[in-house]
């Protein structure tokens, strides 16, 4: 076609072709921006993938596995707790535990209803657990076999899809309540909650195991999927120093005296003098409305003792009332965590310190008036007397507070408190029992006042029973302090016993001072306040103690005491050291605690086959204690109602009424108006 400039054939106008315009030309900055944006997005994706695949991979892997991987934990069998002879005090027994896979539960409401009755659990709680977004949830731990059989019958009938069982161990104590405050308790999860079960929980627990399985959404195991089983490792066995027969004797003797003396709680401890091994630690209390937990407790012993009236006649009680009148195991280990004013048993420390420091000798005579003024406070002995000139042996034998006070003033508070600390008072023992108290001792001079000197005879100071037992054991051991021991060691998986390490013995006073004190303590039992602790033909060295009880407001409760006796046998070659404390009684230590000391010490001597020593001349050259009038007679060992001979007992039973019958051995006793310490 022929073209004409500006016009084509046919009259159409045609524009001449031109180059690209500025509007249609591509912008290179747009390409760059687009590329940067794309690279940034790609980089963000890579960073995110790195975080997901590398940094947080475990988190997402766990979340993924939770959908199809089921992990069932298995606790290792808890180790046993054994006494010194290998008798089992605590063991674990396999029992049935129920768990569920909520993904397999078809109807949580109906299954919760079916389980609620046999398991005794709230229906709402079970329904919530059966509805969890989890492949594993515990429903009930270690249920009794009678309950387990009912639930397993429903499982066989197909009523409970998604419900399974496993075997778990439950703590069992073959000796019942025996030594419960010391042994402690274990929770439903198998973890120690108190006492030795708590202190040595890691050692006893062992290592847990587990079963890992890959499960399909329908609930079955995925063929070829993961299935791993890691067996649990049993815990080690704990070996105590406790002797089971002596522990029972101690609990029986303590129960008898709590009932006979109408005490509120008490402690009885037996120790091997040479090793410091605790052979028995009994801790009991009477039921109290102020402590509701004690109202539903079982009696400490399967044998019940008949209470006596103050006139010496047995109370006539039904079986139900008799059961309520029996002591129960204390809720805590009171020998370690409860503090009390020791009273005159503290005089052992004061007299030993004075002899060791040289401020007195056994031949020093001390003038003892009837009363003495200390910083405006009148101090008197437990009986009225003229001014006396007494040797230290008589001061200890007849428990003169004023005589002890006069000696303590010569000694001075700094030295007195130094020896109190050396005897182990005012600090936690090497046992380190859970919750153990160091006591309340005013060691700092800033805590002293004009009457602080009364700590010399056991007032203004609070101790634990284990501390006072250690102090007496130091004198029994020739002036050498030996750490108390409650746990001897543990038995590992290969059957080898590993002994625990304790601090080395240390000297507190010389052997000469220990012998002098031993002779004085013998006088307490032969002619003084502790005659009820006598054990013929054995020789006994010990000391009575009586202190007033303080109420919560700090005031003393008139007529109620903390009564104690501490000592050791045989006096000339000590093998057994013992301590008895009865709190909340109207009786002095000479009456409430000294007879029980004799009871326990005699049993220990017989069990350990320790013969009495042959008669020998006294090794101590100082003046011996002598009887003192009515005070010595009154302290001669009154028999508490029901403690003479063999008091009536009744085997524990929950059936029937019935009346308690009189004891042929119980004698009437009258309140002593003389010796108070």
Residue pairs with C-beta under 8 A, 6 or more apart in sequence:
1 8
1 9
2 9
3 9
3 14
6 13
6 14
7 13
7 14
8 14
52 60
66 134
66 135
68 214
68 215
68 216
68 217
68 222
69 135
69 212
69 213
69 214
69 215
69 226
70 101
70 135
70 136
70 212
70 213
70 214
70 215
71 136
71 210
71 211
71 212
72 99
72 136
72 166
72 210
72 211
72 213
73 208
73 209
73 210
74 166
74 208
74 209
74 210
74 211
74 231
74 232
75 168
75 169
75 190
75 205
75 208
75 232
76 205
76 206
76 207
76 208
76 209
76 232
76 233
76 234
76 235
77 92
77 169
77 206
77 232
77 234
77 235
78 92
78 169
78 171
78 186
78 190
78 204
78 205
78 206
78 234
78 235
79 203
79 204
79 205
79 206
79 234
79 235
79 236
79 237
79 238
79 490
79 491
80 88
80 89
80 90
80 91
80 92
80 237
80 238
81 88
81 89
81 90
81 91
81 183
81 196
81 197
81 204
81 237
81 238
81 240
82 88
82 89
82 237
82 238
82 239
82 240
82 491
83 89
83 240
83 242
83 243
83 244
83 247
84 239
84 240
84 241
84 242
84 243
84 277
84 279
84 488
85 243
85 244
87 175
87 244
88 174
89 173
89 174
89 175
89 178
89 179
89 183
89 240
89 242
89 244
90 171
90 172
90 173
90 183
90 197
91 171
91 172
91 173
91 174
92 169
92 170
92 171
92 172
93 169
93 170
93 172
94 167
94 168
94 169
95 142
95 143
95 144
95 145
95 148
95 167
95 168
95 169
95 170
96 142
96 143
96 145
96 148
96 152
96 165
96 166
96 167
96 168
97 138
97 140
97 141
97 142
97 143
97 165
97 166
97 167
97 168
98 115
98 119
98 138
98 139
98 140
98 143
98 148
98 151
98 163
98 164
98 165
99 136
99 137
99 138
99 139
99 163
99 164
99 165
99 166
100 129
100 130
100 136
100 137
100 139
100 162
100 163
100 164
101 135
101 136
101 162
101 164
101 215
101 219
102 108
102 129
102 130
102 131
102 132
102 133
102 134
102 135
102 137
102 162
103 135
103 162
103 215
103 217
103 219
104 161
104 162
104 218
104 219
105 111
105 130
105 131
105 161
105 162
105 163
106 161
106 162
108 127
108 130
108 131
109 127
111 126
111 130
111 159
111 160
111 161
111 162
111 163
112 123
112 124
112 126
112 127
112 130
113 123
114 154
114 159
114 160
115 121
115 126
115 139
115 151
115 154
115 160
115 163
116 122
116 123
116 126
118 147
118 150
118 151
118 154
119 126
119 139
119 140
119 143
119 147
119 151
120 147
121 139
121 140
126 139
129 137
129 139
130 137
130 162
135 215
139 163
141 168
141 170
141 188
141 189
142 168
142 169
142 170
142 188
143 151
148 165
151 160
151 163
152 165
154 160
155 163
155 165
161 219
162 219
168 190
169 190
171 185
171 186
171 190
171 197
173 180
173 183
175 244
175 248
176 298
176 302
177 298
177 299
177 300
177 301
177 328
177 329
178 244
178 247
178 248
178 251
179 242
179 247
179 251
179 281
179 282
180 329
181 195
181 281
181 283
181 329
181 330
181 331
181 332
181 333
181 334
182 195
182 196
182 242
182 281
182 283
182 333
182 486
183 195
183 196
183 197
184 192
184 193
184 194
184 195
184 196
184 197
184 198
184 199
184 434
185 192
185 193
185 194
185 195
185 197
186 192
186 193
186 197
187 193
190 205
191 201
191 205
192 198
192 199
192 200
192 201
192 204
192 205
194 332
194 434
195 333
195 433
195 434
196 238
196 240
196 486
196 487
197 204
198 434
199 432
199 433
199 434
200 238
200 487
200 490
203 235
203 236
203 238
203 490
204 235
204 236
204 238
205 235
206 232
206 233
206 234
206 235
206 236
207 232
207 233
208 232
209 229
209 230
209 231
209 232
209 233
210 229
210 230
211 227
211 228
211 229
211 230
212 226
212 227
212 228
212 229
212 230
213 221
213 225
213 226
213 227
214 221
214 222
214 225
214 226
214 227
215 221
215 222
215 225
216 222
221 227
233 493
234 493
236 490
236 491
236 492
236 493
237 490
237 491
238 487
238 490
239 487
239 488
239 489
239 490
239 491
239 497
240 486
240 487
240 488
241 272
241 275
241 277
241 278
241 279
241 485
241 486
241 487
241 488
242 278
242 279
242 280
242 281
242 486
243 279
243 280
243 607
245 607
246 270
246 279
246 280
246 600
246 603
246 604
246 607
247 279
247 280
247 281
247 282
248 301
249 280
249 599
249 600
249 603
249 604
250 268
250 269
250 270
250 280
250 281
250 282
250 600
251 268
251 280
251 282
251 284
251 300
251 301
252 301
252 303
253 268
253 282
253 580
253 596
253 599
253 600
253 603
254 266
254 267
254 268
254 282
254 284
254 327
254 580
254 596
255 284
255 300
255 301
255 305
255 326
255 327
256 305
256 596
256 599
256 642
256 643
256 647
257 263
257 266
257 580
257 582
257 592
257 593
257 595
257 596
257 640
257 643
258 264
258 265
258 266
258 284
258 285
258 286
258 327
258 582
259 305
259 306
259 307
259 308
259 325
259 326
259 327
259 642
260 307
260 308
260 640
260 641
260 642
260 643
260 647
261 563
261 582
261 585
261 586
261 587
261 591
261 592
261 640
262 307
262 585
262 586
263 286
263 563
263 582
263 583
263 584
263 585
263 592
264 285
264 286
264 288
264 583
264 584
264 585
265 283
265 284
265 285
265 286
265 330
265 334
265 583
265 584
266 282
266 283
266 284
266 285
266 327
266 580
266 581
266 582
266 583
267 281
267 282
267 283
267 334
267 335
267 338
267 465
267 579
267 580
267 581
268 280
268 281
268 282
268 578
268 579
268 580
268 581
268 596
268 600
269 278
269 280
269 281
269 282
269 335
269 465
269 466
269 469
269 578
269 579
269 580
270 278
270 279
270 280
270 576
270 577
270 578
270 600
270 601
270 604
271 277
271 278
271 279
271 469
271 473
271 484
271 576
271 577
271 578
272 279
272 575
272 576
272 577
273 473
273 476
273 477
273 568
273 574
273 575
273 576
273 577
274 477
274 482
274 575
275 482
275 485
276 470
276 473
276 482
276 483
276 484
276 485
276 502
277 485
277 488
278 484
278 485
278 486
279 576
279 604
280 600
281 333
281 335
281 486
283 329
283 330
283 332
283 333
283 334
283 335
284 300
284 327
284 328
284 329
284 330
285 291
285 294
285 327
285 328
285 329
285 330
285 331
285 334
286 294
286 327
286 328
287 294
287 295
287 297
287 324
287 328
288 294
288 295
289 295
291 331
293 331
294 328
294 331
297 328
297 329
298 328
299 323
299 326
299 327
299 328
299 652
300 326
300 327
300 328
300 329
301 326
301 327
301 652
302 651
302 652
303 649
303 650
303 651
303 652
304 322
304 323
304 325
304 326
304 649
304 650
304 651
304 652
305 326
305 642
305 647
305 648
305 649
305 650
306 314
306 315
306 317
306 322
306 642
306 647
306 648
306 649
306 650
306 660
306 661
306 663
307 314
307 315
307 317
307 325
307 642
308 314
308 315
308 640
308 641
308 642
308 647
308 663
308 666
309 315
309 641
310 641
311 641
311 668
312 641
312 642
312 666
312 667
312 668
312 669
313 641
313 662
313 668
314 642
314 648
314 660
314 661
314 662
314 663
314 666
315 325
315 660
316 659
316 660
317 325
317 659
317 660
318 657
318 658
318 659
319 650
319 653
319 654
319 655
319 656
319 657
319 658
320 657
322 650
322 660
323 652
323 654
326 652
332 338
332 435
333 433
333 434
333 435
334 465
335 464
335 465
335 466
336 429
336 431
336 433
336 435
336 436
336 437
336 464
336 465
336 466
337 433
337 435
337 436
337 437
337 464
338 437
338 464
338 465
339 437
339 439
339 440
339 462
339 463
339 464
340 462
340 463
340 465
340 547
340 562
340 581
340 583
341 458
341 459
341 460
341 461
341 462
341 463
341 547
341 548
341 550
341 562
342 458
342 461
342 463
342 468
342 545
342 547
342 564
343 457
343 458
343 459
343 545
343 546
343 547
343 561
343 562
343 563
343 564
343 589
343 677
344 399
344 401
344 404
344 457
344 458
344 529
344 543
344 544
344 545
344 546
344 589
344 677
345 458
345 468
345 472
345 543
345 544
345 545
345 564
345 565
345 566
345 589
346 455
346 456
346 457
346 458
346 461
346 463
346 468
346 545
347 395
347 396
347 399
347 404
347 456
347 457
347 458
347 543
348 396
348 471
348 472
348 475
348 517
348 521
348 543
348 566
349 419
349 420
349 423
349 425
349 471
350 404
350 407
350 408
350 411
350 416
350 456
350 457
351 392
351 395
351 396
351 404
351 407
351 517
351 520
352 419
352 423
352 475
352 508
352 509
352 513
352 514
352 517
353 411
353 415
353 416
353 418
353 419
353 420
353 509
354 360
354 392
354 407
354 408
354 410
354 411
355 361
355 362
355 392
355 509
355 513
355 516
355 517
356 419
356 509
356 510
356 513
357 411
357 415
359 407
359 410
359 411
360 366
360 392
360 407
360 410
361 622
362 391
362 392
362 393
362 516
362 519
362 520
362 620
362 621
362 622
362 623
363 391
363 622
363 623
364 391
364 392
365 389
365 390
365 391
366 389
366 390
366 391
366 392
366 395
366 403
366 406
366 407
367 387
367 388
367 389
367 406
368 381
368 385
368 387
368 388
368 389
368 390
368 395
368 400
368 402
368 403
368 406
369 387
369 402
370 380
370 381
370 384
370 385
370 386
370 387
371 378
371 379
371 380
371 402
372 378
372 379
372 380
372 402
372 405
372 406
373 379
374 405
374 450
374 451
374 453
374 454
375 449
375 450
375 451
376 450
377 450
377 451
379 401
379 402
379 405
379 454
380 401
380 402
381 399
381 400
381 401
381 402
381 676
382 399
382 401
382 546
382 674
382 675
382 676
382 677
383 630
383 631
383 674
383 675
383 676
385 631
388 394
388 400
388 403
390 400
390 403
391 622
391 623
391 625
392 403
392 407
392 520
392 622
393 519
393 520
393 523
393 622
393 623
393 624
393 625
394 400
394 403
394 523
394 625
394 626
394 628
395 403
395 404
395 407
396 520
396 521
396 523
396 524
396 528
396 543
396 625
397 520
397 523
397 524
397 526
397 527
397 528
397 529
397 625
397 626
398 528
398 529
398 625
398 628
398 631
398 632
398 635
398 675
399 524
399 528
399 529
399 543
399 544
399 675
399 676
399 677
401 457
401 677
404 456
404 457
405 453
405 454
405 456
405 457
407 456
408 416
408 453
408 456
408 457
409 453
411 456
413 445
413 448
413 452
413 453
414 445
416 455
416 456
417 441
417 442
417 443
417 455
419 508
420 426
420 441
420 455
420 461
421 427
421 441
421 443
422 481
422 508
423 467
423 470
423 471
423 474
423 481
423 508
424 467
424 470
424 471
424 474
424 481
425 439
425 441
425 461
425 463
425 467
425 468
425 471
426 438
426 439
426 441
426 443
426 463
426 467
427 438
427 439
428 436
428 437
428 438
429 436
429 464
429 466
429 467
429 470
429 483
429 484
430 483
430 484
430 485
430 502
430 503
431 466
431 483
431 484
431 485
431 486
431 487
433 486
436 464
436 466
437 464
439 461
439 462
439 463
439 464
439 467
440 461
440 462
441 455
441 461
441 462
441 463
442 448
442 452
442 455
442 460
442 461
451 460
452 460
454 460
455 461
458 545
458 547
459 547
465 579
465 581
466 484
468 564
468 566
468 579
469 484
469 566
469 577
469 578
469 579
470 481
470 484
471 566
472 542
472 543
472 566
472 567
472 568
472 577
472 579
473 481
473 482
473 484
473 568
473 577
474 480
474 481
474 482
474 508
474 509
474 514
475 509
475 514
475 517
475 518
475 521
475 568
476 514
476 518
476 541
476 568
476 574
476 577
477 505
477 514
477 574
478 511
478 514
478 515
479 507
479 508
479 509
479 510
479 511
479 513
479 514
480 505
480 506
480 507
480 508
481 505
481 506
481 507
481 508
482 505
483 502
483 503
483 505
485 500
485 502
487 500
488 497
488 499
488 500
489 497
489 498
489 499
489 500
490 497
490 498
490 500
491 497
491 498
492 498
509 517
515 619
515 620
516 620
516 622
518 541
518 571
518 572
518 574
518 620
519 541
519 618
519 619
519 620
519 622
519 624
520 625
521 541
521 542
521 543
521 567
521 571
522 539
522 540
522 541
522 571
523 624
523 625
524 530
524 541
524 542
524 543
524 544
524 567
524 625
525 531
525 533
525 534
525 540
525 541
525 542
525 567
526 534
526 625
527 625
527 626
527 627
527 628
527 632
528 625
528 632
528 635
528 675
529 544
529 588
529 589
529 590
529 594
529 635
529 675
529 677
530 540
530 542
530 543
530 544
530 565
530 567
530 589
530 590
530 594
530 635
531 590
531 594
531 635
531 636
531 637
532 590
532 591
532 594
532 595
532 598
532 636
532 637
532 638
533 540
533 542
533 565
533 567
533 594
533 595
533 597
533 598
533 601
533 637
534 540
534 598
534 637
535 569
535 598
535 601
535 602
535 605
537 612
538 569
538 570
538 601
538 602
538 605
538 612
538 613
539 569
539 570
539 571
539 572
539 612
539 613
540 567
540 568
540 569
540 570
540 571
540 598
540 601
541 567
541 568
541 569
541 571
541 574
542 565
542 566
542 567
542 568
542 594
542 597
543 565
543 566
543 567
544 563
544 564
544 565
544 588
544 589
544 590
544 593
544 594
544 635
544 675
544 677
545 562
545 563
545 564
545 565
545 566
545 589
545 593
545 677
546 561
546 562
546 563
546 564
546 588
546 589
546 590
546 676
546 677
547 561
547 562
548 556
548 557
548 558
548 560
548 561
548 562
549 556
549 557
549 560
549 561
549 562
549 583
549 584
550 556
550 557
551 557
559 586
560 584
560 585
560 586
561 585
561 586
561 587
561 588
561 589
561 592
562 581
562 582
562 583
562 584
563 581
563 582
563 583
563 585
563 587
563 588
563 589
563 591
563 592
563 593
564 579
564 580
564 581
564 582
564 589
564 593
565 579
565 580
565 589
565 590
565 593
565 594
565 596
565 597
566 577
566 578
566 579
566 580
566 597
567 577
567 578
567 597
567 601
568 574
568 575
568 576
568 577
568 578
569 575
569 576
569 578
569 601
569 605
570 605
570 610
570 612
570 613
572 613
572 616
572 619
573 613
575 605
575 608
575 610
576 601
576 604
576 605
576 608
576 610
578 597
578 600
578 601
578 604
579 597
580 593
580 594
580 596
580 597
580 600
581 593
582 589
582 592
582 593
582 596
585 592
586 671
587 640
587 671
588 672
588 675
588 676
588 677
589 677
590 635
590 637
590 638
590 672
590 675
590 677
591 637
591 638
591 640
591 669
591 672
592 640
594 637
595 637
595 639
595 640
595 643
604 610
618 624
627 633
630 674
631 674
631 675
632 675
633 674
634 672
634 673
634 674
634 675
635 672
635 674
635 675
638 669
638 670
638 672
639 667
639 669
640 669
641 666
641 667
641 668
641 669
642 648
642 663
642 666
643 666
644 665
644 666
644 667
645 663
645 664
645 665
645 666
645 667
646 663
646 665
647 663
647 665
647 666
648 660
648 661
648 662
648 663
648 666
650 660
